[in-house]
Amino acid sequence: MDVQTVSNWLVSQNLQHQSLEVMGKQASGREYFRVLGSEQPMVVMYTPVEEKPAEIGGDVAGDDLPFRHVRNWMEARGLPVPREYVWDAQARFLALEDLGPLTLETALTASGRSMESLYGEAVDLLAQLHERCKDAGPEDLPGLAKRFDKDFLRWELDHFREWLIDERQGEPLDSAALQTLEPLLQRLAEEVAAIPEGFVHRDYQSRNLMLAERGLVMLDFQDALRGPCCYDLVALLRDSYVEVPEPLLSQLIERYRSQRTGLPDGETFRRWFDVNALQRKLKDAGRFVYIDVVRGNPDFLPHIPLSLKYVDEAFDRLPDYGDLRRQVAPLVPELVQEF
């Protein structure tokens, strides 16, 4: 999307401005433009149509955006989301509140606050989100008819294999290696799928939390669905962009658990967290290669090593997944080869 088209649209909406700042393009294809010199600080989001979404939750042509449905629903429950100003279904432009420049990621160095303070606030907000949304169903948000079920979790693991292994090797695994790997990936998908479900933001991480004057505000929630109750906590604390070290990691996991109703003892919940982290970070590493090769965006490639460090750490905590580790590690140079 070019700046002039966005500028012309603002004029057509009687939204006067001096200039636009290109804020970048996301992995999803959405683009953002900061409006400068307007009476009301705002950001314009452009959402392209994905005719054939690559994964569950992808946006398709229509008169509305999943982002708007979820935003309105969350706002009605007192959750911090950006204010909406103008939506143009035909142009697919949405004017939103400008929350400022600080993400949770950048606030770690620019806000003067400690990681413990910032991530404690993020964990508390996540617990509120899940408590207030725990009874939501498809009748409230159509996206909640979708689930992180066994088949989709397995699709994500196949996505990891196809892009992190096959693509980087330049050829698919041979049939013997594939036959050995398949049941090990299936077991992981089945264990994650067996974790009790809840409302899942789906991408609750440091680049989707803005530190505004009113506190942390959530973004990128349009793909909300049903899935493992610890999924969002994994997304936050095993973030590919910010590493949360021990012992703070364990403290934050327990801080979240203690604020939720219906969760099990700490040992059981930590098992769920580690298994979910193993599955998600394998997927994330493969996804970053896919985004580079298919979408022509290499910006996420530098985050593969941290994603795979989390995989190693999850394997360390899950010795019963040793067979999977022995199969995968020789195929992925970033993984520990001696264990």
N, C-alpha and C positions, 0 to 999 in steps of 0.2 A: 504494500500500500504506500503510495507516495504522499508527501507532506501537503502538496497543493490540493489534492483531493480531500484530505481531511480538513484543510483550511476552508475550502469552498463549502463543505458540509456545515461547518460551524457557522459560517455566514448565513447559510440557508435556514439555520435554526435560530437566527438572531442572537448568536453567542459571539459577541465581539471579543477580539483578541489581538495581540501584537505579533506573536510568533508561536511556533511549535517546537518542542524538544522531542526528538525521537528517543524513546526509552528502550527500544529493542524488541526483538522477536523471541517468543517463547518456544519451547520444544513442541508445543501443541500447534503452533502456527499463528496464535493470537499476537497482535501487535499493539503497542501502547504509545501514546503521544501525550506529553505534558503540555497543557495549554498555558501559555505565558501572557501576562498582561490582561487577563480577564477579571471581571468583578468577582466572580466566584472561582476560586482555585479548583481546577478539575483536570482529570485525565480522560482521554478518549481511548476506548478499547475497540479494536476492530477484530471481529471473529470470522475467519473464512469458513466456508462450508466444506466439510469433509464428506465427499460423496460416498466413500467407502472407508469408514473409520477403521483404523488399524487395530483397535482394541475396544473393549467394552466401555461404554460411556462417551464415545466419540460423538461430536455434534453433527447433525445432519440438517438439511434444508428445512426451514419452518419459519413461522411467524414470531417465534420467541426463542429465548436462550435458556438452557438449563441453569446457567449462572443466575439469571434473574429469578427463577422459581426458588432456588435454594437461598439466595440472598434475602428475598422478601420473607421467606419462612423463618430464617434465622433472626432477622431483625425483629419480627413479631415476638420472638421469645427472649428478647433482651440481649442477644449476642452481638458482639462488635463486628460489624461488616461495613464496607464503604457505602456511603449514601449514594442513591441513584438520582440523576438529574434528567437525562433525556435518553430515550431508546428509539432507534430508527430501524425497524425490521427489514426494510428494503435495502438500505445501505449497510446494514449490520454494524452500525456504530452505536456504542453505548457510552454516554458521558457520565463519569463517576467522580465522587469526591477525591481530591488529591490528598493523599495521606502523608505526603512528604517523602524525603529521600531515604529514611532509615528503615531497612529491613532488620529482622532479628540478627541476621548474619553481620551486617555492617555496624549495628549498634554495639556489638561486642568490643569494637575498637573506637567507636565515635561517641558513645553516649556517656562514658564515665561510669557505667554500671558493670558489676561483675557478672561473669557467666552464671554463677549460682543464682543471682537475683533475677536476671533476664530469663533464664530457663525455668526457674521456679515459677515465674509469672506465666510462662508459656504452658507449663504442665498444669497449673491451676485452671487456666482458660480451657485447656483440652478436657479436663475432668468436668467442667461446667458444660461444655459443648455436649459431651456424651450423656451427661445426666439429663439435660434438657431435651435431648433428641432421642432418648432411648426408646420411647414408645412410638416414634414416627414410623409410618408405613407408606406403601405405594399410594394410598389415598391422599396422603399429605404431600409427598414428593414422588412423582412417577419414577425417578431414578432409583428409588429404593426397591423397586421390583427386580433390580439387577443385584447379583450377589457375587462375591468372591468365592465361588464354589470350587469343587475339586477340579473340574474341567478347565476353568479359567486359570486357576493357580498352576495347573500343569501346562497350559498354553504359555504362561509367562516363563516357565522353566525351559520349555522348548525354544522360546524366544532367546533366552540366555545361550542355549547350546548353538542355535543357528547363527547368532551374530558374534558372540564372544569367542566361540571355538571355531565353528566352520568358516565364518567369514575371514577371521584373522589367519587361519591356516591356509586359506585359499581353496579348500575342498571339504566336502562333508566327511564326518567320521565314517570309518569302514563299518561294515555290517556287524562284525564281531564286537567292536567297541561299543557300538550303539546298542546292541542286544544286552550287554552288561550294564550300561548306564541307565537304560530305560526304567527298569523296576526300581532303581535307587531314587530316581527323580519322582517316580510315581509315589513312593512311600512318603517322601517329603511333602508333596502336594496333599496327600491324604491326611497327614498329621496336622498341617496348617488348616485344612478345611474342617477338621474336627474341633478346632478351638471355638468356643461359644461366640455367636455373632452379636454385633451391635451396629450402630450407626458409624459409618466410616467417611471422614472428610476426603480421604484418599491421598492428599498431598500436603499434609500438615507439617511443613518444614521451614527452615530458617529464611528462605527467600519468599515465602508466602505469608509471613507474619510481619506486619508493618508496625513500627514503634511510632505512633502518632501522639499528639498531645493528650488524647483521652486514653492512652495505653495501647496494648497490642490489639491490632485489628486483623481479621482473617481475610485472605484472598484465595482464589483458585479452588473453590469448593464445588464447582459445577458438576464434577463427576461423583458426588456423594452417592453411596450405595450401601448395601449390607455386606459385612465381612467380619473377619476376626476382631474380637474386641480390643486387642492390643495393637492392631495394625497402625493406627495413627501415632501411637506412642513410639513404635519402631521408626516410623517416618521422621519423627522429631529427633529422637535421641541417637539414631544410627543414620543421620543425615550425611549425604555424600559431600556436603560443602563445609560442614563444621563438625569437628570431632569433640564429643563430650567425654572426658577421661574419667576413669575410676579415681576415687570412690564416688564422685558426684553422679556418675551414671546410675549406680545402684541406689543412691539416695533419691534420685528423681523418679526412678521406677517405683519405689516404695511410696513416695509422696503422692504419685498418681493413684496407686492402688488403694491407699488409705482414704481417698476422697470419693471412691466409687462404691456403689452398692452392688452386691451380688457377685463380687470377684472372689476367687479362692485364696488359699494361703500364699504367702510370698514365694515359696519354693515352686509351687505349681505355676504361678503366674510368670515367674522368671523363665521357666521352661517354655511356656507359650511365647514369651518375648523372644527368646533366642532362636527357636525354630522359625518363627515368623521372620526374624531378621535374616536368617540364612537364606530363606526363599526369596525375600524381597531384594536383598543386595546382589544375589546372583542375577536376578532379573534386571536390576538397575544397571549393572555393568554391561550386560548385553544390550540394553536399551540405548545406552550412550553410543555404542557402535552403530546401531540402527539409525539413530538420529543423524549421525555423521554421514553414513553411506547413502541412506534413502532420502533424507531431508536436506542434505548438504550443509549441515550445521555441526562443525567440529568443536563447538565451545564446551561441550560436556566431556570430551575425551580426557582432559586432565583430572577428572574426578573418579576415573576408574580405579586408580590405586587405593584410594581411601575406601571405596565400596568393597574392594576385595580384601582389604585389611579387616573390615568388619566380618567378612565371610570367614577368614582365618580365625578370628576371635570367637565366632559362633561355633565353628568346628571344635575349638579347644574346649568349649563348655558342653559340647554334645558328642562325647566319645562314641556313642552308639551309632553315629553317622560316619564312623571311620571308613567304611567301605565306599561311601560316596566321595569322601575326601581323597582317598587313594585313586579313585578313577578320574576325578576332576583336576586335581593339583598338577599332574604332569602335562595337562593340556592348556593350562593357564599360567604363564610365566610369573605373574604377580603373586600367585599363591605360594605359601610356604611348601617347599619340596621335601623337607625333613620333618617328620612328626612321629 
